[in-house]
């Protein structure tokens, strides 16, 4: 019975034992808190370094992006100048071209060659089919001073230009053939 009494009965703690236990617990808590605070302090410092590094990288990226945007603007300006020069060069080398006025706007660019061949057959039926070789045909941009309701002109480069030119001008009633460029 003595054994069970000691097991079931709470141990008698003295005031000094209680103070020692509280001091030990307090020391352990302070040590744990210091360790946790130091660990958090190190983590915060590491996050600060990483944040500073990321801000530096963002500044670098912003600078590079601004430089690229400026470069794109310069390239766009150069491209506009080159396109203007190319159009000027193309305009200067337009030899053996015929300009047709009054071609309907609803004719698709894909069907322009057939449309032009049809016009030639309608107005100059004696031109043989094998002579009606068209190297290229396209609509040219409309000058801004013209009315919007007027159709754009069609420019065509015929393979046998001189033959077509003389046959067409033999028939002066052509209203849609205006200039030789």
DANORUR-V981908 format. One record per residue. N is the residue number from 1. SS is DSSP state (h for helix, s for strand, l for the rest). PSI is psi as a letter, one per 20 degrees, with the letter a starting at -180 (999 if undefined). D_LAST is the distance of its C-alpha to the last C-alpha in whole Angstrom. Layout:
BEGIN
n:ss:psi:d_last
N:SS:PSI:D_LAST
N:SS:PSI:D_LAST
END
This chain:
BEGIN
n:ss:psi:d_last
1:l:h:129
2:h:h:129
3:h:g:126
4:h:h:124
5:h:g:125
6:h:h:123
7:h:h:120
8:h:h:120
9:l:p:121
10:l:q:119
11:l:p:119
12:l:p:121
13:l:p:119
14:l:r:120
15:h:h:118
16:h:h:118
17:h:h:116
18:h:g:114
19:h:g:113
20:h:g:112
21:h:g:110
22:h:g:108
23:h:g:108
24:h:g:106
25:h:g:104
26:h:g:103
27:h:g:102
28:h:g:100
29:h:g:98
30:h:g:97
31:h:g:96
32:h:g:94
33:h:g:93
34:h:g:92
35:h:g:91
36:h:g:88
37:h:g:87
38:h:g:87
39:h:g:84
40:h:h:83
41:h:g:82
42:h:g:81
43:h:g:78
44:h:g:77
45:h:g:77
46:h:g:75
47:h:h:72
48:h:g:72
49:h:g:71
50:h:g:68
51:h:g:67
52:h:g:67
53:h:g:65
54:h:h:62
55:h:g:62
56:h:g:61
57:h:g:58
58:h:g:57
59:h:g:56
60:h:g:55
61:h:h:52
62:h:g:52
63:h:g:51
64:h:g:49
65:h:g:47
66:h:g:46
67:h:g:45
68:h:g:42
69:h:g:41
70:h:g:40
71:h:g:39
72:h:g:37
73:h:g:35
74:h:g:34
75:h:h:33
76:h:g:31
77:h:g:30
78:h:g:29
79:h:g:27
80:h:g:25
81:h:g:24
82:h:g:23
83:h:h:21
84:h:g:19
85:h:h:19
86:h:g:17
87:h:h:15
88:h:g:14
89:h:g:14
90:h:h:12
91:h:h:9
92:h:h:9
93:l:j:9
94:l:m:6
95:l:q:6
96:l:k:7
97:s:q:5
98:s:p:6
99:s:p:7
100:s:p:11
101:l:q:13
102:l:j:17
103:l:p:17
104:l:q:21
105:l:h:21
106:l:i:24
107:l:p:23
108:l:q:23
109:h:h:21
110:h:h:23
111:h:j:23
112:h:g:19
113:h:g:18
114:h:h:21
115:h:g:20
116:h:g:17
117:h:g:19
118:h:g:21
119:h:g:19
120:h:g:18
121:h:h:22
122:h:g:23
123:h:h:20
124:l:m:20
125:l:i:24
126:l:i:24
127:l:p:21
128:l:q:23
129:h:h:23
130:h:i:23
131:h:h:20
132:l:l:18
133:l:p:18
134:s:o:16
135:s:g:15
136:s:q:14
137:s:p:14
138:s:r:14
139:s:q:14
140:l:q:13
141:l:q:15
142:l:p:16
143:l:q:16
144:l:h:20
145:l:i:20
146:l:q:19
147:l:q:22
148:l:h:23
149:l:i:24
150:l:p:20
151:l:q:19
152:l:q:16
153:l:q:12
154:s:p:12
155:s:p:9
156:s:q:10
157:s:o:10
158:s:q:12
159:l:g:15
160:l:m:15
161:h:g:11
162:h:g:13
163:h:g:16
164:h:g:14
165:h:g:11
166:h:h:14
167:h:g:17
168:h:g:15
169:h:i:14
170:h:h:18
171:l:n:19
172:l:i:18
173:l:j:20
174:l:p:17
175:l:i:17
176:l:i:14
177:s:o:11
178:s:g:10
179:s:q:6
180:s:p:4
181:l:999:0
END
